Amino acid sequence: MLEDLPKQFSSHVISIVKKNGGHYMEAVIESCEVFNIEPQVAGKFLDKPIVEKIQAEGEAMNLLPRSQKLPFSP
């Protein structure tokens, strides 16, 4: 059962975002409450696409520094 927790947690986060249309960061906090885990531990249960979306949200809200981008597009 514990080995399925990362998949269940990530699925729950995605379902909250699809259902409520909110941010991934908020969905992670809500999922932490449902699964009764600390937000610091939740990062271990997130899959890479969710982590990337959270990073993009953080950059858009100026909570994280923006990733370096090349000054030209291919």
Contacts in CASP RR format, 6 or more apart in sequence:
PFRMAT RR
TARGET T0000
AUTHOR 0000-0000-0000
METHOD contacts of the structure
MODEL  1
MLEDLPKQFSSHVISIVKKNGGHYMEAVIESCEVFNIEPQVAGKFLDKPI
VEKIQAEGEAMNLLPRSQKLPFSP
5 35 0 8 1.000
5 45 0 8 1.000
6 44 0 8 1.000
6 45 0 8 1.000
6 46 0 8 1.000
6 47 0 8 1.000
8 35 0 8 1.000
9 31 0 8 1.000
9 35 0 8 1.000
9 37 0 8 1.000
9 42 0 8 1.000
9 45 0 8 1.000
9 46 0 8 1.000
10 45 0 8 1.000
10 46 0 8 1.000
10 47 0 8 1.000
10 50 0 8 1.000
12 31 0 8 1.000
12 34 0 8 1.000
12 35 0 8 1.000
13 24 0 8 1.000
13 27 0 8 1.000
13 28 0 8 1.000
13 31 0 8 1.000
13 46 0 8 1.000
13 50 0 8 1.000
14 27 0 8 1.000
14 50 0 8 1.000
16 22 0 8 1.000
16 26 0 8 1.000
16 27 0 8 1.000
16 30 0 8 1.000
16 31 0 8 1.000
17 23 0 8 1.000
17 24 0 8 1.000
17 27 0 8 1.000
20 27 0 8 1.000
23 57 0 8 1.000
24 50 0 8 1.000
24 53 0 8 1.000
24 54 0 8 1.000
24 57 0 8 1.000
25 54 0 8 1.000
25 57 0 8 1.000
25 58 0 8 1.000
28 39 0 8 1.000
28 42 0 8 1.000
28 43 0 8 1.000
28 46 0 8 1.000
28 50 0 8 1.000
28 54 0 8 1.000
29 39 0 8 1.000
31 42 0 8 1.000
32 38 0 8 1.000
32 39 0 8 1.000
32 42 0 8 1.000
37 45 0 8 1.000
43 51 0 8 1.000
46 54 0 8 1.000
55 64 0 8 1.000
55 67 0 8 1.000
57 63 0 8 1.000
58 64 0 8 1.000
59 65 0 8 1.000
59 66 0 8 1.000
59 67 0 8 1.000
END
